[in-house]
Amino acid sequence: ECQEIPAYSIKPVPTKVSSKVKGACVLKPPVSLMATTSLSTGHALVQKDLENIPVANLSPKSVWLEKDVTLGTLEEIQEVEKAD
């Protein structure tokens, strides 16, 4: 169902994950979402089994988020070793 995101607010939105990434991962929002709707998830560390994604409305008016819109892509966390 469509979700109304009030102006200048963050609302948890139910999600459906279609990624084979395991465990914790990085959520990267699509540029097109922000460009067309003023909505963003921001970059976030999340668990793959998440049920809701916080979506921020950065505009001065309410925005409707349509059903089945891609809120981002999940990428595996790359481990980086500290250099001496």
PyMOL commands that set and color helices and strands:
alter all, ss='L'
color gray80, all
select helices_A, chain A and resi 31-37
alter helices_A, ss='H'
color red, helices_A
select strands_A, chain A and resi 3-5+9-14+24-28+39-40+44-47+52-57+63-65+73-76
alter strands_A, ss='S'
color yellow, strands_A
deselect
rebuild
show_as cartoon
